[in-house]
Amino acid sequence: MIIILSSKITPEQFEQAREVYPDYIKTVIDVEKNILAVGGEYHVDCEQVLIQSGSKQSNLFGGGYRISTHEVEFMAMSNYKPALGQTTYEIADPEVRARLEKLTREFLEQ
């Protein structure tokens, strides 16, 4: 299940977001709207839900949240966007990284 968050996740949503990976939650941020999609098997799943709700793919960046260690990760195949100067799977832009980490911690940490 993919959930779009604009505020703190509920305990029920948290359990749904970790259905596929019990210790890991896939995340995709829309840097324009400051919303976070979580859950699913692949980052592209989160991206598709965001795009269907009006987000632009160029504003979407993926990562993840390791529940046991509270580590925020910045890697996703969908981050590779050479037309935008993003030529790695890891988010290179420090501002985008900071925003992803901030929203991930704000919305997911229990």
C-alpha positions in Angstrom: 0.0 0.0 0.0 1.2 3.5 -0.9 0.3 6.3 1.4 0.8 10.0 0.7 1.7 12.0 3.8 1.6 15.7 4.4 1.8 15.3 8.2 2.8 12.7 10.8 2.0 9.1 9.9 -0.6 7.3 12.1 0.3 4.0 13.8 -2.1 2.1 11.4 -0.5 3.8 8.3 3.0 3.0 9.7 2.1 -0.7 9.8 0.7 -0.6 6.3 3.8 1.2 5.0 6.1 -1.6 6.2 4.0 -4.5 4.9 6.5 -5.4 2.1 9.7 -4.8 4.1 9.2 -5.1 7.9 12.3 -3.0 8.7 12.4 -0.6 5.7 10.0 1.9 4.2 10.4 3.1 0.7 10.0 6.9 0.4 9.5 9.4 -2.4 9.4 13.2 -1.7 7.8 15.8 -3.9 10.1 18.7 -3.3 7.6 21.2 -4.7 4.6 20.1 -2.6 6.5 19.0 0.5 4.7 15.7 0.6 6.0 12.2 1.1 4.8 8.9 -0.5 5.7 5.8 1.5 5.3 2.1 1.2 5.3 -0.4 -1.6 7.9 -2.6 -3.1 9.5 -0.2 -5.5 10.1 3.6 -5.5 8.3 3.8 -8.9 5.2 2.6 -7.1 5.3 5.7 -4.9 6.1 7.9 -7.8 3.1 6.7 -9.8 0.8 7.5 -7.0 2.2 11.0 -6.6 2.1 11.6 -10.4 -1.6 10.4 -10.4 -2.3 13.0 -7.7 -0.7 15.8 -9.7 3.0 15.7 -8.9 5.6 16.3 -11.7 8.2 13.5 -12.0 11.0 16.1 -12.1 10.1 17.1 -8.5 10.2 13.5 -7.2 13.2 11.9 -5.4 13.4 8.6 -3.7 15.0 7.2 -0.6 14.1 5.1 2.4 13.8 4.8 6.1 15.4 1.9 8.1 13.2 1.5 11.1 15.6 -0.4 13.4 18.4 2.2 13.1 16.4 5.3 12.2 18.6 5.8 9.2 17.4 7.8 6.2 18.7 6.7 2.9 19.0 8.6 -0.4 19.2 5.9 -3.0 16.6 5.0 -5.7 16.9 4.0 -9.3 14.3 6.6 -10.1 16.7 9.4 -8.9 18.7 9.0 -12.1 17.5 12.0 -14.2 20.3 13.0 -16.5 18.2 15.7 -18.2 18.1 17.4 -14.8 21.8 16.9 -14.1 21.1 14.0 -11.6 23.4 11.3 -13.0 23.5 8.9 -10.0 21.0 6.8 -8.1 21.9 8.7 -4.9 20.5 12.2 -4.4 23.4 14.5 -5.0 21.8 17.9 -4.3 22.3 18.8 -0.6 19.1 20.8 -0.4 17.0 17.9 -1.8 18.8 15.5 0.6 18.1 17.8 3.6 14.4 18.1 2.6 14.0 14.3 2.2 15.6 13.7 5.6 13.6 16.4 7.3 10.2 15.2 6.0 11.1 11.5 6.6 12.0 12.1 10.2 9.1 14.5 10.8 6.5 12.2 9.2 7.8 8.7 10.1 9.7 8.7 13.4 7.5 7.4 16.1 
